[in-house]
Amino acid sequence: MIEKYLNKIICGDCCQILQEIPDNSIDLTLTSPPYFCQREYGGGGIGNEPKVEDYISNLMTIFRQCVRITKKTGTIVFNLGDKYIDGNLLLVPYRFAIEVQKDNIVKLINELTWVKVNPAPKQCAKKLIPATEPFFIFAKTDDYYFNKDAFLEYRDKYLNGGKKKAGNDVGKKYYELIDKSDLSKEEKEQAKKELNEVIMEAMQGKIESFRMKIRGLHALPYGGQAGGRLTQIENKGFTIIKIYGNSIRKDIIESNVETIKGNIHPAVYPEFIIQELLKLLTKEGDVVLDPFLGSGTTAVVAQRLKRKYIGIEIHSEYVSYAENRIKQNADNHTLDMFI
Ligand SMILES: C[S@@+](CC[C@H](N)C(=O)[O-])C[C@H]1O[C@@H](n2cnc3c(N)ncnc32)[C@H](O)[C@@H]1O
């Protein structure tokens, strides 16, 4: 039964605890395992293997468990960092992603790139400062939940200045242009009918705005080459291009490296990125698991967005810290800014 794990942080080794979680019970696993050769967390040993191949193999054992417990509509997100050994960049995250692909049990849906606005300024005369990290998004089936409009939706709000609905005089110029045009009587009537409909859509906020092209008055679309709009202009005398307000969703997210006052954990990922991934991949009431919970970021954001969380963390000091963070997380506001 999954219920006994909900909204809890379990102190222990995720290699063991994941085995107790029932099949097909998790909507989203979102996690950042210890990076290869980065730091000593104590306990489980993940990240401190002598060879990168052993590290990937240990990660794969955990990943396969994550796949087993994920629902058919669910997704798994792993965030990994890279490592230089003897001046050579190992491409650790990509080695992992390729190993996952060999298993052929999930599909890689996206590689979301975190662009660090303030990367650690490690000085190295003959290297640029690494400022990106991947979040690999894997799905178990093609039926995965994916709310693209919710991802970075605040941008639409601000980019449109919050002005979703068109004013009363929208489209007025097009009535005058239709009257002035050489369209036949029937074509003019049809043009005004469709213009009325699109004006209603704009005033109701269903579309942000529109453009109309009328035969003989406007330049032909696509430089006058054959195509759907050109055909419309030829056949009925006009075409209407609807403009939707949503900005396109790219596989990039910008965020500062997280700094939380008094935080005892050395590798916290940004609440903002976790918030956007939860909005993209889950809905209210869904179950979100982080098998390497650390300071509790995944659980804190899940609670704020009314998702259920399960956290696993091997280090008891971090478990206590995460529990405190969750208690103090009374403030339910979402984070609107990306830096
Ligand atoms: C990169 S940190 C995660 C940080 C987290 N995303 C946050 O925002 O605080 C990885 C965490 O995994 C924990 N850990 C390492 N091996 C583990 C294991 N076998 N089972 C559970 N937790 C483990 C470490 O103690 C560490 O806190």
The ligand as an SDF file (V2000), in Angstrom:
LIG
                    3D

 27 29  0  0  0  0  0  0  0  0999 V2000
   22.6580   15.8690   -4.6570 C   0  0  0  0  0  0  0  0  0  0  0  0
   21.9610   15.5620   -3.1100 S   0  0  0  0  0  0  0  0  0  0  0  0
   20.2640   15.9550   -3.3290 C   0  0  0  0  0  0  0  0  0  0  0  0
   19.9590   17.3800   -2.9820 C   0  0  0  0  0  0  0  0  0  0  0  0
   18.5050   17.7280   -3.1350 C   0  0  0  0  0  0  0  0  0  0  0  0
   18.0780   17.7220   -4.5090 N   0  0  0  0  0  0  0  0  0  0  0  0
   18.2230   19.1020   -2.5280 C   0  0  0  0  0  0  0  0  0  0  0  0
   17.7020   20.0110   -3.1990 O   0  0  0  0  0  0  0  0  0  0  0  0
   18.5560   19.2700   -1.3450 O   0  0  0  0  0  0  0  0  0  0  0  0
   21.9590   13.8450   -2.9710 C   0  0  0  0  0  0  0  0  0  0  0  0
   21.4910   13.3250   -1.6120 C   0  0  0  0  0  0  0  0  0  0  0  0
   21.3860   11.9150   -1.6820 O   0  0  0  0  0  0  0  0  0  0  0  0
   21.7040   11.3790   -0.4060 C   0  0  0  0  0  0  0  0  0  0  0  0
   22.0590    9.9570   -0.5990 N   0  0  0  0  0  0  0  0  0  0  0  0
   23.2230    9.4380   -1.0460 C   0  0  0  0  0  0  0  0  0  0  0  0
   23.1540    8.1070   -1.1690 N   0  0  0  0  0  0  0  0  0  0  0  0
   21.8870    7.7780   -0.8110 C   0  0  0  0  0  0  0  0  0  0  0  0
   21.1740    6.5470   -0.7570 C   0  0  0  0  0  0  0  0  0  0  0  0
   21.7690    5.4010   -1.0900 N   0  0  0  0  0  0  0  0  0  0  0  0
   19.8730    6.5690   -0.3630 N   0  0  0  0  0  0  0  0  0  0  0  0
   19.2750    7.7230   -0.0150 C   0  0  0  0  0  0  0  0  0  0  0  0
   19.9010    8.9280   -0.0460 N   0  0  0  0  0  0  0  0  0  0  0  0
   21.1900    8.9470   -0.4460 C   0  0  0  0  0  0  0  0  0  0  0  0
   22.8280   12.2580    0.0880 C   0  0  0  0  0  0  0  0  0  0  0  0
   22.9240   12.2510    1.4960 O   0  0  0  0  0  0  0  0  0  0  0  0
   22.4080   13.6300   -0.4490 C   0  0  0  0  0  0  0  0  0  0  0  0
   21.7010   14.3640    0.5220 O   0  0  0  0  0  0  0  0  0  0  0  0
  1  2  1  0
  2  3  1  0
  2 10  1  0
  3  4  1  0
  4  5  1  0
  5  6  1  0
  5  7  1  0
  7  8  2  0
  7  9  1  0
 10 11  1  0
 11 12  1  0
 11 26  1  0
 12 13  1  0
 13 14  1  0
 13 24  1  0
 14 15  1  0
 14 23  1  0
 15 16  2  0
 16 17  1  0
 17 18  1  0
 17 23  2  0
 18 19  1  0
 18 20  2  0
 20 21  1  0
 21 22  2  0
 22 23  1  0
 24 25  1  0
 24 26  1  0
 26 27  1  0
M  CHG  2   2   1   9  -1
M  END
$$$$
